[in-house]
Amino acid sequence: MNEDRAWTVSGGPAHALAIVADGMGGHQAGDVASELAVEAFREATQASVASTLSGAEAELLIRQAILQANEVVYGIASQNEQYHNMGTTVVAALIQGEQGVIGHIGDSRAYHIRDDAMHQITEDHTLVNELLRSGQITAEEAANHPRRNVLTRALGTEANVEVDLLKIDWQPGDVLLLCSDGLSNMVDDALILETIQMPDLDLDAKAARLVELALQAGGDDNITVVLLQSHAGRAQEG
């Protein structure tokens, strides 16, 4: 059962929108939650993809779109016993010109790649990350912790949810990776960066390669990868 969903769209030379959602819940509720979230996000943002927004307007758009998705998923879950307590992670990006806004809830991640460096720019909303940040466990213990998939925050499980927002500057050659934990749990950062830097592969091929690496590593979770790249002032997607 694939409980991941993703959507990308470009709207002009340097504008792009993307979202990755990783659903959770029994009886096919996870795939319903992620599909509802992505569709609600798409409906809330698509008309604005070609618009030039101020930084504050871009942040507001992403926040409101994710909160609207939360309202939709929570509403369906509240009205249908079979979908009780379903939810989903989300990580979404709006790129326009020389700036980008990232919004996220859960443990799907965003990485910013520039030159020879890759940085995780989202903070996992997980129990294990809370333990790691407070110094109760080490990074090695976190990587192998039996409860590493327990979320402390998800979209759709409560009527109100907090959205983490952050801004990035966007330069020619930059790459933004959005992914579900099916990739980040199975492939280390060095190999992800090495793959993204392969000069003989286009974005689609790089994304496919990352999925294949996760599968080769023994991944049995859904794996979703979105790549956005700034190239000569254009936002490309893969």
N, C-alpha and C positions, 0 to 999 in steps of 0.2 A: 504494500500500500504506500503510494507516494504522498506524503503529507506536506511536501514542500510546494511552494508556488513562487513564481517570479514574473516580473513584468518590466519591460524597458521601452522607452520611446525617446526619440530625438525630435526637437522642434526648432530647427534652424542650425546655423553653422556651429554654434558653441553652447547649445542648450541640450540637456538630457535629464531624464527622470528615470529612476530605477527603484525597485523594491524586491526584497527577498523575505519570504515568510516561511517558518517551519512550525507546522501545526502540532498540537498534542491533544490527546483525549481518546477514549476507547470508542468502539462501534463506529468507526469511520469519522468520528467527530473532528479529529485533527485535520484531515484534508478539507472538511467543510469550513473549519475556522480559518485556515490559511487562504482558501479560495475567497471566502467572504471578505477577509481583510484586504487582500490585493485588489479585489473588484471595487471595494469602497474607496480605497486609496486612489485608484485609477480615476474613478468618477469625480473625486474631489480635486484632482490636480491636472488632469489632461488638458483642460482648456487653458491652463496657465503656462504650459511648457514653452511656448514661443514668446511669452511676455517677458519684458525686462522688469524685474522686480528689485526693489531695494533689499539690502541684507535683512532688515527687519521684516519686510513683507515675505521674503522667502522662508524665513524661520517660522513665521505665523502660518504660512500655507502648509508646510510640512507638519507642524504641530497639530493644526486643526484637522488635516487629512488623517493622521494617525488616530487622533481622538474620535473622529467620525467612524473610523474602522472599528475602534474599541466598542463604540456604542452599538454598531450593527451586530458584531459577534456576541457581545454580552446579551443583547436583546433576544437573539435567536436561541442562545443557550438557556436563557431564563424561561422561555416559552415552550421548550421542548425537552422533556425529560431525557431523551436519548442523547442529547447534546449537553447535558448538565456538566458544568465545569470545563468545557472545552476552551482552548485558548491557542495562542500562537505567538511566536517571536516575530518581530519585524525589524528590518534594517532598511532604511530608504535614503535616497540621495537625490538632491536637485542640484545640477551643475548649470551655471550660467556665466558665460564670460570667464572672468578670472577669479570666480569664487564658487564655493559649494557649501551646501548645508546638508548635514547628516542627522537623521532622527532614528532612534532605535529603542526597542524594549526587548529584553531577553538576552539570549546568548548567540544569536546570529551576529556576525561581525562585519566591520568595515576596516580595510587596510589601505593606507595611502603609500604608494610607491613613487619615489623620486630618485633619479640617478641610480645609485647602487644600494639604496636603503629602503626598507619596508617597515612601516610603523602601524601597529594596531591602534586605531583611533577611537574605538568604542570600548566600553567597559562592560564585561559580562555581568548580567544580573543573575548570579547563581550563588547558591549556598557556599560552594567551594571557593569562589572568588572572595566572598565576604571573609571566610576563614583565612585566606591567603593575605588579604589586605590588613587584617588585624594581627597578623603574625602568628596565628595559631597553628598553621601548617606551612611547609615549604613548597616551593614551586614544583619540585619532584613529587611530593606527596599529592599535590593538587592534580597533577597530570594522571595519576593512577587512583584517585579517590573513588570509592564505590558509589558516592552520591554526587559525582561531578555534573550530572545532568539535571539536578534539582534546581529549578528556577525560583528566584525570589521575586520576580516581576514578570508578568506576561500580559499580552493584549487579550482582552475578552473575558478574563476570569473575574473581574470586578467592575462595578459601574464606573468607577473613577480610577485612572491610572496616570502615572507620571511618565512623561516622554523626555528622554535625554536628547538634547540638541547640541550640536557643535558645528563650527565653521572651519573650512579649510580654504587656503588659497590654491589656485588652480593654474598651473603653468604648462606650457608646451612640453610634451613628453611624459607628463604625470599619468599615473594609472591609479584608478580606484577599484578595489576588489570588494565586492559584497558576497558573503557566503553564509550558508548554514553550517552548523557544527559538524555535519558529515564530512566536510573538508578539514576544518581547523582541528578537529580531534584526531585526524588520521595522518595528516601531512605536515611536517615541520616547516617553520617559516623559511629556512634557508632553501629548501626545495621548492617552495611556492615562489620565492623570489627568483630563483634560477630559471624556473619555467616561464615566468612572466617576461624575463629578459631575453628569451630565445629569439634571435633576430630573424630566423627563417620561418617563424610561425605567425599567422595573423591572430587577431583577438579571439575569434571563434575557435581556432585550433588550440590556442593556449588554454581557454576555458575547458575544452574537451580533454586536454592533456591533464589538467588538474583533477578532473573527475576520475579519470582513469588511474591516476596515482593513488587517489583515496581508495578506489576499489582494489588495487593491487596490494595496498597496505592492510587489507582485510576488512575494509569498511562495510558494515551491514546496515548503516543508516542511510536515509535519503541524502543525496549530495547535490547541492545547487550552487552554481558559481555565476556571478555577473561581473564582467570587466568593462570599465569605462576608461577611455584613454583620450587625453588631449593631444591632438596632432595638428600642428600648424593652424591653431585657432579653431579647430573643429572638435566636437565631442563625439567620439566613436564608441560603439558598444559591441559587446560580444558575450 
